[in-house]
């Protein structure tokens, strides 16, 4: 299996939860969750590996701050329970809805 380019991984997609069209990220990082509802899809076992066969929706369940990465939304797979933090998208053409982030019950 050949290496995948960063450009090939940074593509738009339809949100598995709210069905909104989600544009590719433009701030230099991958986008792996919807900026409108914060849901994700279980595609990684380790960040960026795209090795998960689960492919089920991941619910936003928490917020953590990590040194060097900033604030991250913690997602939990609705099928297998896998947990994964994902960096908030703060810049670019379609940043995460910070009003939504701040309104969630984990704060």
N, CA, C and O atoms as a Tinker XYZ file with bonds, in Angstrom:
   428  protein
     1  N      0.849000   -1.177000    0.000000    73     2
     2  CA     0.000000    0.000000    0.000000    64     1     3
     3  C      0.894000    1.240000    0.000000    63     2     4     5
     4  O      1.792000    1.359000    0.833000    81     3
     5  N      0.650000    2.157000   -0.929000    73     3     6
     6  CA     1.469000    3.345000   -1.026000    64     5     7
     7  C      1.074000    4.387000   -0.005000    63     6     8     9
     8  O     -0.029000    4.349000    0.540000    81     7
     9  N      1.975000    5.316000    0.252000    73     7    10
    10  CA     1.694000    6.399000    1.200000    64     9    11
    11  C      0.671000    7.344000    0.585000    63    10    12    13
    12  O      0.703000    7.618000   -0.615000    81    11
    13  N     -0.221000    7.830000    1.407000    73    11    14
    14  CA    -1.218000    8.790000    0.949000    64    13    15
    15  C     -0.718000   10.194000    1.223000    63    14    16    17
    16  O     -0.083000   10.453000    2.246000    81    15
    17  N     -1.007000   11.091000    0.306000    73    15    18
    18  CA    -0.551000   12.464000    0.485000    64    17    19
    19  C     -1.473000   13.214000    1.430000    63    18    20    21
    20  O     -2.642000   12.861000    1.589000    81    19
    21  N     -0.940000   14.242000    2.048000    73    19    22
    22  CA    -1.736000   15.100000    2.928000    64    21    23
    23  C     -2.905000   15.708000    2.155000    63    22    24    25
    24  O     -4.007000   15.830000    2.689000    81    23
    25  N     -2.667000   16.088000    0.901000    73    23    26
    26  CA    -3.725000   16.675000    0.082000    64    25    27
    27  C     -4.844000   15.657000   -0.162000    63    26    28    29
    28  O     -6.020000   16.022000   -0.150000    81    27
    29  N     -4.493000   14.390000   -0.382000    73    27    30
    30  CA    -5.505000   13.356000   -0.630000    64    29    31
    31  C     -6.355000   13.111000    0.614000    63    30    32    33
    32  O     -7.524000   12.747000    0.491000    81    31
    33  N     -5.800000   13.301000    1.797000    73    31    34
    34  CA    -6.546000   13.092000    3.040000    64    33    35
    35  C     -7.407000   14.281000    3.415000    63    34    36    37
    36  O     -8.407000   14.118000    4.114000    81    35
    37  N     -7.046000   15.466000    2.971000    73    35    38
    38  CA    -7.759000   16.683000    3.348000    64    37    39
    39  C     -8.821000   17.007000    2.297000    63    38    40    41
    40  O     -8.638000   17.883000    1.452000    81    39
    41  N     -9.934000   16.277000    2.374000    73    39    42
    42  CA   -11.006000   16.461000    1.410000    64    41    43
    43  C    -12.308000   16.783000    2.146000    63    42    44    45
    44  O    -12.439000   16.523000    3.342000    81    43
    45  N    -13.250000   17.343000    1.423000    73    43    46
    46  CA   -14.562000   17.595000    1.995000    64    45    47
    47  C    -15.344000   16.290000    2.118000    63    46    48    49
    48  O    -14.981000   15.275000    1.522000    81    47
    49  N    -16.416000   16.331000    2.897000    73    47    50
    50  CA   -17.250000   15.147000    3.091000    64    49    51
    51  C    -18.634000   15.579000    3.572000    63    50    52    53
    52  O    -18.837000   16.737000    3.935000    81    51
    53  N    -19.569000   14.655000    3.572000    73    51    54
    54  CA   -20.899000   14.911000    4.123000    64    53    55
    55  C    -20.921000   14.408000    5.555000    63    54    56    57
    56  O    -20.501000   13.281000    5.821000    81    55
    57  N    -21.406000   15.231000    6.484000    73    55    58
    58  CA   -21.454000   14.849000    7.894000    64    57    59
    59  C    -22.374000   13.636000    8.075000    63    58    60    61
    60  O    -23.501000   13.618000    7.580000    81    59
    61  N    -21.879000   12.634000    8.787000    73    59    62
    62  CA   -22.636000   11.416000    9.050000    64    61    63
    63  C    -23.802000   11.671000   10.001000    63    62    64    65
    64  O    -24.751000   10.888000   10.035000    81    63
    65  N    -23.742000   12.758000   10.775000    73    63    66
    66  CA   -24.785000   13.043000   11.762000    64    65    67
    67  C    -25.844000   14.021000   11.240000    63    66    68    69
    68  O    -27.034000   13.708000   11.240000    81    67
    69  N    -25.410000   15.194000   10.800000    73    67    70
    70  CA   -26.369000   16.228000   10.387000    64    69    71
    71  C    -26.500000   16.365000    8.871000    63    70    72    73
    72  O    -27.330000   17.140000    8.395000    81    71
    73  N    -25.705000   15.634000    8.115000    73    71    74
    74  CA   -25.670000   15.588000    6.648000    64    73    75
    75  C    -25.240000   16.903000    5.981000    63    74    76    77
    76  O    -25.396000   17.053000    4.769000    81    75
    77  N    -24.709000   17.842000    6.745000    73    75    78
    78  CA   -24.209000   19.085000    6.155000    64    77    79
    79  C    -22.981000   18.794000    5.294000    63    78    80    81
    80  O    -22.192000   17.906000    5.617000    81    79
    81  N    -22.819000   19.539000    4.199000    73    79    82
    82  CA   -21.580000   19.407000    3.436000    64    81    83
    83  C    -20.442000   20.065000    4.217000    63    82    84    85
    84  O    -20.532000   21.234000    4.589000    81    83
    85  N    -19.384000   19.314000    4.459000    73    83    86
    86  CA   -18.247000   19.802000    5.248000    64    85    87
    87  C    -17.077000   20.045000    4.304000    63    86    88    89
    88  O    -16.598000   19.105000    3.671000    81    87
    89  N    -16.607000   21.287000    4.195000    73    87    90
    90  CA   -15.508000   21.582000    3.278000    64    89    91
    91  C    -14.171000   21.082000    3.821000    63    90    92    93
    92  O    -14.011000   20.886000    5.025000    81    91
    93  N    -13.223000   20.882000    2.922000    73    91    94
    94  CA   -11.863000   20.554000    3.335000    64    93    95
    95  C    -11.328000   21.686000    4.202000    63    94    96    97
    96  O    -11.743000   22.837000    4.064000    81    95
    97  N    -10.418000   21.353000    5.083000    73    95    98
    98  CA    -9.833000   22.354000    5.972000    64    97    99
    99  C     -8.816000   23.193000    5.213000    63    98   100   101
   100  O     -8.132000   22.685000    4.324000    81    99
   101  N     -8.711000   24.463000    5.554000    73    99   102
   102  CA    -7.766000   25.352000    4.876000    64   101   103
   103  C     -6.727000   25.941000    5.817000    63   102   104   105
   104  O     -6.000000   26.857000    5.434000    81   103
   105  N     -6.643000   25.424000    7.066000    73   103   106
   106  CA    -5.690000   26.004000    8.021000    64   105   107
   107  C     -4.412000   25.177000    8.143000    63   106   108   109
   108  O     -3.610000   25.428000    9.042000    81   107
   109  N     -4.202000   24.196000    7.260000    73   107   110
   110  CA    -2.985000   23.394000    7.297000    64   109   111
   111  C     -3.113000   22.094000    8.066000    63   110   112   113
   112  O     -2.151000   21.328000    8.124000    81   111
   113  N     -4.268000   21.817000    8.659000    73   111   114
   114  CA    -4.502000   20.577000    9.389000    64   113   115
   115  C     -5.634000   19.808000    8.711000    63   114   116   117
   116  O     -6.382000   20.362000    7.906000    81   115
   117  N     -5.745000   18.532000    9.045000    73   115   118
   118  CA    -6.862000   17.738000    8.539000    64   117   119
   119  C     -8.153000   18.136000    9.237000    63   118   120   121
   120  O     -8.143000   18.531000   10.403000    81   119
   121  N     -9.249000   18.030000    8.525000    73   119   122
   122  CA   -10.559000   18.175000    9.160000    64   121   123
   123  C    -11.116000   16.770000    9.304000    63   122   124   125
   124  O    -11.172000   16.014000    8.334000    81   123
   125  N    -11.531000   16.418000   10.530000    73   123   126
   126  CA   -12.063000   15.075000   10.765000    64   125   127
   127  C    -13.391000   15.104000   11.512000    63   126   128   129
   128  O    -13.849000   14.070000   12.001000    81   127
   129  N    -14.003000   16.257000   11.603000    73   127   130
   130  CA   -15.320000   16.351000   12.225000    64   129   131
   131  C    -16.073000   17.529000   11.619000    63   130   132   133
   132  O    -15.491000   18.421000   11.001000    81   131
   133  N    -17.364000   17.499000   11.816000    73   131   134
   134  CA   -18.247000   18.520000   11.259000    64   133   135
   135  C    -18.138000   19.816000   12.064000    63   134   136   137
   136  O    -18.215000   19.773000   13.292000    81   135
   137  N    -17.960000   20.970000   11.405000    73   135   138
   138  CA   -17.873000   22.233000   12.136000    64   137   139
   139  C    -19.230000   22.705000   12.660000    63   138   140   141
   140  O    -19.286000   23.623000   13.478000    81   139
   141  N    -20.320000   22.093000   12.203000    73   139   142
   142  CA   -21.661000   22.540000   12.565000    64   141   143
   143  C    -22.256000   21.766000   13.741000    63   142   144   145
   144  O    -22.990000   22.337000   14.546000    81   143
   145  N    -21.943000   20.458000   13.848000    73   143   146
   146  CA   -22.488000   19.657000   14.957000    64   145   147
   147  C    -21.384000   18.945000   15.753000    63   146   148   149
   148  O    -21.662000   18.357000   16.798000    81   147
   149  N    -20.141000   18.993000   15.270000    73   147   150
   150  CA   -18.938000   18.445000   15.903000    64   149   151
   151  C    -18.841000   16.911000   15.870000    63   150   152   153
   152  O    -17.910000   16.356000   16.454000    81   151
   153  N    -19.761000   16.218000   15.212000    73   151   154
   154  CA   -19.686000   14.762000   15.109000    64   153   155
   155  C    -18.579000   14.382000   14.135000    63   154   156   157
   156  O    -18.183000   15.168000   13.275000    81   155
   157  N    -18.087000   13.146000   14.295000    73   155   158
   158  CA   -17.002000   12.631000   13.477000    64   157   159
   159  C    -17.373000   11.226000   12.994000    63   158   160   161
   160  O    -18.494000   10.766000   13.208000    81   159
   161  N    -16.432000   10.557000   12.345000    73   159   162
   162  CA   -16.620000    9.195000   11.867000    64   161   163
   163  C    -15.401000    8.385000   12.278000    63   162   164   165
   164  O    -14.273000    8.861000   12.146000    81   163
   165  N    -15.606000    7.176000   12.772000    73   163   166
   166  CA   -14.509000    6.336000   13.248000    64   165   167
   167  C    -13.746000    5.739000   12.064000    63   166   168   169
   168  O    -14.093000    4.672000   11.557000    81   167
   169  N    -12.705000    6.447000   11.637000    73   167   170
   170  CA   -11.880000    5.976000   10.529000    64   169   171
   171  C    -10.444000    5.650000   10.952000    63   170   172   173
   172  O     -9.737000    4.945000   10.232000    81   171
   173  N    -10.007000    6.154000   12.108000    73   171   174
   174  CA    -8.629000    5.939000   12.567000    64   173   175
   175  C     -8.579000    5.066000   13.815000    63   174   176   177
   176  O     -9.449000    5.145000   14.682000    81   175
   177  N     -7.550000    4.237000   13.890000    73   175   178
   178  CA    -7.204000    3.577000   15.148000    64   177   179
   179  C     -6.180000    4.443000   15.879000    63   178   180   181
   180  O     -6.288000    4.666000   17.085000    81   179
   181  N     -5.190000    4.924000   15.137000    73   179   182
   182  CA    -4.223000    5.916000   15.610000    64   181   183
   183  C     -4.419000    7.146000   14.742000    63   182   184   185
   184  O     -4.771000    7.012000   13.570000    81   183
   185  N     -4.200000    8.345000   15.281000    73   183   186
   186  CA    -4.476000    9.560000   14.514000    64   185   187
   187  C     -3.854000    9.534000   13.112000    63   186   188   189
   188  O     -2.642000    9.388000   12.951000    81   187
   189  N     -4.723000    9.681000   12.104000    73   187   190
   190  CA    -4.276000    9.780000   10.720000    64   189   191
   191  C     -4.048000    8.481000    9.987000    63   190   192   193
   192  O     -3.726000    8.511000    8.799000    81   191
   193  N     -4.200000    7.322000   10.643000    73   191   194
   194  CA    -3.856000    6.067000    9.962000    64   193   195
   195  C     -4.953000    5.522000    9.042000    63   194   196   197
   196  O     -4.666000    4.692000    8.180000    81   195
   197  N     -6.189000    5.966000    9.205000    73   195   198
   198  CA    -7.340000    5.517000    8.409000    64   197   199
   199  C     -7.461000    3.989000    8.400000    63   198   200   201
   200  O     -7.889000    3.405000    7.405000    81   199
   201  N     -7.081000    3.342000    9.516000    73   199   202
   202  CA    -7.021000    1.883000    9.606000    64   201   203
   203  C     -8.246000    1.239000   10.239000    63   202   204   205
   204  O     -8.331000    0.012000   10.290000    81   203
   205  N     -9.186000    2.022000   10.717000    73   203   206
   206  CA   -10.344000    1.432000   11.378000    64   205   207
   207  C    -11.339000    0.879000   10.363000    63   206   208   209
   208  O    -11.663000    1.532000    9.371000    81   207
   209  N    -11.812000   -0.320000   10.625000    73   207   210
   210  CA   -12.862000   -0.898000    9.813000    64   209   211
   211  C    -14.241000   -0.582000   10.355000    63   210   212   213
   212  O    -15.242000   -0.939000    9.734000    81   211
   213  N    -14.316000    0.075000   11.492000    73   211   214
   214  CA   -15.583000    0.348000   12.172000    64   213   215
   215  C    -16.475000    1.277000   11.346000    63   214   216   217
   216  O    -17.615000    0.931000   11.036000    81   215
   217  N    -15.955000    2.454000   10.992000    73   215   218
   218  CA   -16.650000    3.416000   10.148000    64   217   219
   219  C    -18.019000    3.852000   10.667000    63   218   220   221
   220  O    -18.928000    4.108000    9.878000    81   219
   221  N    -18.170000    3.937000   11.986000    73   219   222
   222  CA   -19.440000    4.341000   12.591000    64   221   223
   223  C    -19.336000    5.765000   13.147000    63   222   224   225
   224  O    -18.228000    6.260000   13.352000    81   223
   225  N    -20.463000    6.426000   13.394000    73   223   226
   226  CA   -20.450000    7.799000   13.905000    64   225   227
   227  C    -19.761000    7.904000   15.269000    63   226   228   229
   228  O    -19.835000    6.998000   16.100000    81   227
   229  N    -19.092000    9.040000   15.467000    73   227   230
   230  CA   -18.441000    9.338000   16.738000    64   229   231
   231  C    -19.057000   10.609000   17.313000    63   230   232   233
   232  O    -19.064000   11.662000   16.675000    81   231
   233  N    -19.574000   10.484000   18.532000    73   231   234
   234  CA   -20.258000   11.569000   19.223000    64   233   235
   235  C    -19.260000   12.447000   19.979000    63   234   236   237
   236  O    -18.340000   11.921000   20.606000    81   235
   237  N    -19.420000   13.782000   19.933000    73   235   238
   238  CA   -18.569000   14.645000   20.764000    64   237   239
   239  C    -18.990000   14.500000   22.230000    63   238   240   241
   240  O    -20.154000   14.713000   22.570000    81   239
   241  N    -18.031000   14.135000   23.099000    73   239   242
   242  CA   -18.377000   13.889000   24.507000    64   241   243
   243  C    -17.566000   14.705000   25.495000    63   242   244   245
   244  O    -17.853000   14.670000   26.692000    81   243
   245  N    -16.573000   15.433000   25.039000    73   243   246
   246  CA   -15.757000   16.187000   25.983000    64   245   247
   247  C    -14.830000   17.145000   25.284000    63   246   248   249
   248  O    -14.782000   17.210000   24.055000    81   247
   249  N    -14.099000   17.884000   26.077000    73   247   250
   250  CA   -13.164000   18.876000   25.587000    64   249   251
   251  C    -11.910000   18.794000   26.442000    63   250   252   253
   252  O    -11.993000   18.790000   27.671000    81   251
   253  N    -10.742000   18.726000   25.796000    73   251   254
   254  CA    -9.472000   18.687000   26.521000    64   253   255
   255  C     -8.509000   19.688000   25.887000    63   254   256   257
   256  O     -8.639000   20.043000   24.715000    81   255
   257  N     -7.549000   20.131000   26.678000    73   255   258
   258  CA    -6.484000   20.984000   26.150000    64   257   259
   259  C     -5.191000   20.201000   26.197000    63   258   260   261
   260  O     -4.822000   19.661000   27.239000    81   259
   261  N     -4.494000   20.138000   25.059000    73   259   262
   262  CA    -3.231000   19.413000   24.979000    64   261   263
   263  C     -2.132000   20.376000   24.574000    63   262   264   265
   264  O     -2.293000   21.175000   23.652000    81   263
   265  N     -1.013000   20.290000   25.278000    73   263   266
   266  CA     0.132000   21.142000   24.991000    64   265   267
   267  C      0.557000   20.964000   23.535000    63   266   268   269
   268  O      0.732000   19.838000   23.070000    81   267
   269  N      0.720000   22.058000   22.829000    73   267   270
   270  CA     1.148000   22.026000   21.446000    64   269   271
   271  C      0.028000   21.810000   20.446000    63   270   272   273
   272  O      0.205000   22.074000   19.257000    81   271
   273  N     -1.112000   21.339000   20.900000    73   271   274
   274  CA    -2.234000   21.084000   19.992000    64   273   275
   275  C     -3.447000   21.950000   20.306000    63   274   276   277
   276  O     -4.356000   22.067000   19.484000    81   275
   277  N     -3.468000   22.551000   21.479000    73   275   278
   278  CA    -4.585000   23.404000   21.852000    64   277   279
   279  C     -5.799000   22.604000   22.271000    63   278   280   281
   280  O     -5.687000   21.465000   22.723000    81   279
   281  N     -6.972000   23.221000   22.114000    73   279   282
   282  CA    -8.222000   22.589000   22.524000    64   281   283
   283  C     -8.628000   21.521000   21.535000    63   282   284   285
   284  O     -8.524000   21.702000   20.322000    81   283
   285  N     -9.098000   20.391000   22.074000    73   283   286
   286  CA    -9.535000   19.275000   21.249000    64   285   287
   287  C    -10.884000   18.758000   21.742000    63   286   288   289
   288  O    -11.149000   18.702000   22.943000    81   287
   289  N    -11.729000   18.382000   20.779000    73   287   290
   290  CA   -12.992000   17.732000   21.094000    64   289   291
   291  C    -12.707000   16.238000   21.223000    63   290   292   293
   292  O    -12.039000   15.653000   20.370000    81   291
   293  N    -13.210000   15.628000   22.283000    73   291   294
   294  CA   -13.073000   14.180000   22.450000    64   293   295
   295  C    -14.311000   13.530000   21.851000    63   294   296   297
   296  O    -15.444000   13.875000   22.187000    81   295
   297  N    -14.064000   12.578000   20.954000    73   295   298
   298  CA   -15.153000   11.838000   20.321000    64   297   299
   299  C    -15.163000   10.402000   20.829000    63   298   300   301
   300  O    -14.116000    9.821000   21.116000    81   299
   301  N    -16.382000    9.832000   20.937000    73   299   302
   302  CA   -16.548000    8.422000   21.310000    64   301   303
   303  C    -17.385000    7.744000   20.231000    63   302   304   305
   304  O    -18.457000    8.228000   19.868000    81   303
   305  N    -16.885000    6.619000   19.722000    73   303   306
   306  CA   -17.605000    5.871000   18.699000    64   305   307
   307  C    -18.898000    5.314000   19.284000    63   306   308   309
   308  O    -18.898000    4.728000   20.366000    81   307
   309  N    -19.996000    5.503000   18.561000    73   307   310
   310  CA   -21.298000    5.039000   19.024000    64   309   311
   311  C    -21.451000    3.525000   18.901000    63   310   312   313
   312  O    -22.391000    2.956000   19.457000    81   311
   313  N    -20.542000    2.867000   18.182000    73   311   314
   314  CA   -20.626000    1.411000   18.012000    64   313   315
   315  C    -19.669000    0.659000   18.934000    63   314   316   317
   316  O    -20.076000   -0.261000   19.644000    81   315
   317  N    -18.395000    1.056000   18.921000    73   315   318
   318  CA   -17.393000    0.270000   19.655000    64   317   319
   319  C    -16.823000    0.977000   20.881000    63   318   320   321
   320  O    -16.096000    0.360000   21.660000    81   319
   321  N    -17.135000    2.255000   21.069000    73   319   322
   322  CA   -16.667000    2.979000   22.245000    64   321   323
   323  C    -15.274000    3.584000   22.133000    63   322   324   325
   324  O    -14.814000    4.220000   23.082000    81   323
   325  N    -14.585000    3.407000   21.002000    73   323   326
   326  CA   -13.249000    3.997000   20.817000    64   325   327
   327  C    -13.317000    5.499000   21.059000    63   326   328   329
   328  O    -14.242000    6.167000   20.597000    81   327
   329  N    -12.334000    6.028000   21.783000    73   327   330
   330  CA   -12.273000    7.471000   22.071000    64   329   331
   331  C    -11.075000    8.076000   21.362000    63   330   332   333
   332  O    -10.005000    7.473000   21.290000    81   331
   333  N    -11.274000    9.282000   20.838000    73   331   334
   334  CA   -10.210000    9.956000   20.104000    64   333   335
   335  C    -10.369000   11.461000   20.229000    63   334   336   337
   336  O    -11.435000   11.986000   19.909000    81   335
   337  N     -9.328000   12.184000   20.690000    73   335   338
   338  CA    -9.397000   13.645000   20.681000    64   337   339
   339  C     -9.073000   14.180000   19.289000    63   338   340   341
   340  O     -8.216000   13.633000   18.596000    81   339
   341  N     -9.750000   15.239000   18.883000    73   339   342
   342  CA    -9.528000   15.867000   17.585000    64   341   343
   343  C     -9.434000   17.377000   17.763000    63   342   344   345
   344  O    -10.270000   18.002000   18.416000    81   343
   345  N     -8.399000   17.939000   17.169000    73   343   346
   346  CA    -8.131000   19.369000   17.280000    64   345   347
   347  C     -9.300000   20.206000   16.763000    63   346   348   349
   348  O     -9.857000   19.917000   15.705000    81   347
   349  N     -9.666000   21.243000   17.518000    73   347   350
   350  CA   -10.672000   22.193000   17.040000    64   349   351
   351  C    -10.100000   22.962000   15.855000    63   350   352   353
   352  O     -8.910000   23.275000   15.828000    81   351
   353  N    -10.931000   23.256000   14.900000    73   351   354
   354  CA   -10.527000   24.060000   13.750000    64   353   355
   355  C    -10.896000   25.497000   14.074000    63   354   356   357
   356  O    -12.074000   25.840000   14.174000    81   355
   357  N     -9.879000   26.331000   14.238000    73   355   358
   358  CA   -10.113000   27.715000   14.667000    64   357   359
   359  C     -9.987000   28.716000   13.529000    63   358   360   361
   360  O    -10.527000   29.819000   13.614000    81   359
   361  N     -9.282000   28.347000   12.468000    73   359   362
   362  CA    -9.015000   29.265000   11.364000    64   361   363
   363  C     -9.464000   28.645000   10.052000    63   362   364   365
   364  O     -9.985000   27.530000   10.028000    81   363
   365  N     -9.261000   29.372000    8.964000    73   363   366
   366  CA    -9.610000   28.861000    7.648000    64   365   367
   367  C    -10.998000   29.298000    7.230000    63   366   368   369
   368  O    -11.617000   30.144000    7.874000    81   367
   369  N    -11.481000   28.713000    6.140000    73   367   370
   370  CA   -12.758000   29.122000    5.557000    64   369   371
   371  C    -13.966000   28.653000    6.349000    63   370   372   373
   372  O    -15.024000   29.279000    6.286000    81   371
   373  N    -13.827000   27.558000    7.099000    73   371   374
   374  CA   -14.985000   27.014000    7.808000    64   373   375
   375  C    -14.574000   26.530000    9.201000    63   374   376   377
   376  O    -14.488000   25.325000    9.437000    81   375
   377  N    -14.317000   27.471000   10.129000    73   375   378
   378  CA   -13.910000   27.068000   11.482000    64   377   379
   379  C    -15.061000   26.426000   12.249000    63   378   380   381
   380  O    -16.230000   26.597000   11.901000    81   379
   381  N    -14.711000   25.688000   13.293000    73   379   382
   382  CA   -15.732000   25.084000   14.148000    64   381   383
   383  C    -16.580000   26.166000   14.798000    63   382   384   385
   384  O    -16.103000   27.270000   15.061000    81   383
   385  N    -17.823000   25.843000   15.050000    73   383   386
   386  CA   -18.775000   26.748000   15.681000    64   385   387
   387  C    -18.442000   26.834000   17.176000    63   386   388   389
   388  O    -18.847000   25.965000   17.949000    81   387
   389  N    -17.715000   27.867000   17.584000    73   387   390
   390  CA   -17.295000   27.982000   18.982000    64   389   391
   391  C    -18.467000   28.234000   19.918000    63   390   392   393
   392  O    -18.399000   27.875000   21.093000    81   391
   393  N    -19.528000   28.836000   19.431000    73   391   394
   394  CA   -20.727000   28.980000   20.266000    64   393   395
   395  C    -21.274000   27.605000   20.626000    63   394   396   397
   396  O    -21.702000   27.376000   21.757000    81   395
   397  N    -21.257000   26.683000   19.651000    73   395   398
   398  CA   -21.698000   25.316000   19.906000    64   397   399
   399  C    -20.766000   24.628000   20.902000    63   398   400   401
   400  O    -21.226000   23.991000   21.849000    81   399
   401  N    -19.463000   24.757000   20.688000    73   399   402
   402  CA   -18.492000   24.147000   21.597000    64   401   403
   403  C    -18.733000   24.618000   23.033000    63   402   404   405
   404  O    -18.737000   23.816000   23.967000    81   403
   405  N    -18.932000   25.915000   23.193000    73   403   406
   406  CA   -19.109000   26.482000   24.531000    64   405   407
   407  C    -20.473000   26.178000   25.142000    63   406   408   409
   408  O    -20.647000   26.281000   26.357000    81   407
   409  N    -21.430000   25.808000   24.313000    73   407   410
   410  CA   -22.768000   25.509000   24.820000    64   409   411
   411  C    -22.958000   24.044000   25.210000    63   410   412   413
   412  O    -23.981000   23.687000   25.794000    81   411
   413  N    -21.994000   23.207000   24.897000    73   411   414
   414  CA   -22.151000   21.779000   25.185000    64   413   415
   415  C    -22.070000   21.515000   26.680000    63   414   416   417
   416  O    -21.411000   22.256000   27.411000    81   415
   417  N    -22.732000   20.473000   27.131000    73   415   418
   418  CA   -22.869000   20.225000   28.580000    64   417   419
   419  C    -21.592000   19.847000   29.313000    63   418   420   421
   420  O    -21.601000   19.787000   30.542000    81   419
   421  N    -20.487000   19.587000   28.606000    73   419   422
   422  CA   -19.273000   19.193000   29.313000    64   421   423
   423  C    -18.556000   20.369000   29.947000    63   422   424   425
   424  O    -17.620000   20.160000   30.720000    81   423
   425  N    -18.953000   21.588000   29.655000    73   423   426
   426  CA   -18.269000   22.745000   30.248000    64   425   427
   427  C    -18.952000   23.187000   31.521000    63   426   428
   428  O    -18.514000   24.146000   32.156000    81   427
